[in-house]
Amino acid sequence: MMLEVIGTDRARREVFVMVGLGRRAQWYRNVLAGGAVEIAIAGERFRPDCRELEPAEAAAVLDGYERRNRLLAPIVRAVLSQLAGWRYDGSPPARERLVTDHPILAFRPAS
């Protein structure tokens, strides 16, 4: 399965991905149940540790993604609105609501 990396934390060696289909997504449920087996990013493969970001941290990651992709903001918001089932406008309250239903996970190489 391919997922889009929406942010990174180089100091912690983490990459962030949004669960676009929400908490009902099978891959998300599988990761929570037994962990991810392997991740490949830019030719690097590793068994990851995973954590779900708290809503405030997740909202900040999504905000950063939107700022870095300003020119695509109308498209990103339209896609996120479609996934969420309500009009996502990019405001802080909407962002917090979105990441509550569509969590952001952080993956990094297992220690």
Secondary structure by P-SEA (a helix, b strand, c coil): cccccccccccccbbbbbcccccccaaaaaaaacccccccccccccbbbbbbbcaaaaaaaaaaaaaaaccaaaaaaaaaaaaacccccccaaaaaaaaacbbbbbbcccc
